[in-house]
Each structure stands twice: as structure tokens, then as C-alpha cells.
Amino acid sequence: SVHFEGCEITTTQNCKARESYTFYGIPLSVGLVYRLQYKDRPWFAPYVSGGGSYYVLAEKRDDDKPIKGLGVAAVYGGGGIMFNISAIDRETAFTLESEYELHNIWVSFDYKYIQAANKILDVSAGIAGIGLVMDF
């Protein structure tokens, strides 16, 4: 059997690779978002989103071999809800709009599912997120 730093190559217990890798990934996305906002300053607003993505991926090794790169296409769809924190206090909302031109400030909760077009390099995933959205 082949030995690799004191262990068999067929097992992964207590084995350490001789080289290290750096993995780079850049997601490029284009899509649409539809937000159901029924008045000027609502308490909440649900929304849906969808579109396409292209993931540029690269691998760099520490042994000076050439960088390997590739890309994979994907589609995504999702939805969420935003809660308007500027609707809590009218005076603060007025100050934010008159002095900083911020019409609404939202806290958003969403879920997005990404489906890869290539099963060999599968970047499919479900992503839950929390964010801050500002309307100017």
C-alpha cells in the first residue's frame, strides 16, 4: 500500500495534504424583485425575487502550478418579508427623510434557493438571510 506522511492513502484519518489550496468564487447575478408595498410607509412588505447567476471559480495551489478556473451557470428564486423600522416613530421618520433623504429603513428576512445548471460542479444551495434595506 502507498504511505503518505505516515498513513495509508486510502484512509483520511490523521492524514495531511502536502500542498495547500486557495479557492476563489465570484457570484455574478442578474434578477428582478417584486415588492408588495400597499402604501407610502407600511409596517411590512413581502417580496419575491428571481433571476440567473454565473459563478466564476478558481483554485490556486501553493506549489506554483497554474491557476485553474471555470464557471457554472445557475438560476435562483426566493422571497421574504421586510419590516419597516422607520414606521415606528413618525418624528424620526420625518427627520430621516428631510435631513438624509431616507424614506424607509427596513429589516429584511429572506430565503433564496439556487439551482445549478451543471450537476458535475453543483453550486445549488438554500440561503437564509437577514439584512438592512434603505429606500432613498
N, C-alpha and C positions, 0 to 999 in steps of 0.2 A: 504494500500500500504506500501511497505518497504521503510524506510528512511535511507539515508546514508550521514552522516555529513551534515544534514540539507537540503537534496534534495532527490527527488524520484529516485529510482534505474532505472526506465525506461527512464529517461532523462539523457543527458550528459552535460547539461548546469550547470555551476558552481559546478560540482562535482569533487572531488579529491580522487584518489585511496589511500587506507591506506598503501599499500606497494609500493615499487619501484622495477623496474626490470632493469637488465643489460643484454643486448643482445650482443652475440659474434657471428661473422661469419668469416669463413676462406674459401676463394675460392681456390681450387686446380685445375689447368688447364694443359692440355697437348694438343699441337696443332702444326700445320705447317703454315709457312708463305712463300709465293712465291713473290719475289720482282723482277719486271721487270727493270733490270739495264742494259742498252744497251751499255754502255762504262765505262771506269775506273772512271771518275769523272763527272757524268751527272749533269745537273741542277735540275732535278726532277726524281723521281722514284715512279710509282704507285705500290701498292701491295694488295694482298688478303690474308686472314687468315681464319682458321677454326680448330675446334677441339672439345674436350669434357672437361667438368668440373664436379667437385663434390664439393658441398657446405656443409661444416661442420658447423652446427648451434647449439648454446647453449643459455639457458636462466638461469640466476641466480637471485634469489629473495633475498630481504633483510631480510626476516623472517626465515632464516636458513633452508628452505626446500631444498631437494636435487636438484642439478643442473639437468635440463632436456636437453637432447641433441638429435639431429637427423641429418640426411643428406639427400641431394637431388641431383640427377644427372641432368645434362643439357648438351646441345650442343651449340656451338656458331659459328658464321661466320661473317666476316666483311671485310672491305677494307679501303684503304686510299691512301694518297699521301705524299711523303716526298720531301722537298725542301733542296737542298744541299747548306748550307751556306759557306762551305769551297771552293766551286767552284767560289765564287765571286772574291776572290783575290788569284792569283797563288802563290805569295810570302808567304802569310800567310799559305796557304795550304802546301807549301813545308816545312815551319818551323814546323808546327804541326806534319807532318809526320816524319821528320828527328829527331826532339827532343823528341816528345811524342808518336810516333808511332800511331798517329791518322790519318787514311787515309781519312775519310769523317766525317763531322758533319752535321746532318740533323735536320730540324724541321719537325715533322710529324703531320698530321691531319688525324684522322680516325674515323670510326663508326663501332661498333660491336653490333650484336643482339644476345642475349642469350635466348634460349628456354628451359624451364624446362621440364623434363620428367614426373613430378608429378603435377597434377593440384590442389591438395589439398594444397600443400606448393609450391606456384608458385614464383620462383625467376626470371621469364622472365623479360627482360628489354632491352632497347636500350641505348647504352652508346656512347657518343661522347667524343673524347679526343684530346688533344694536348700534344706533348712530344718532347723530345730531344733524338736522336739516334746517337751513335758513332760507327764507324767501326774501329776496331783495326787491 
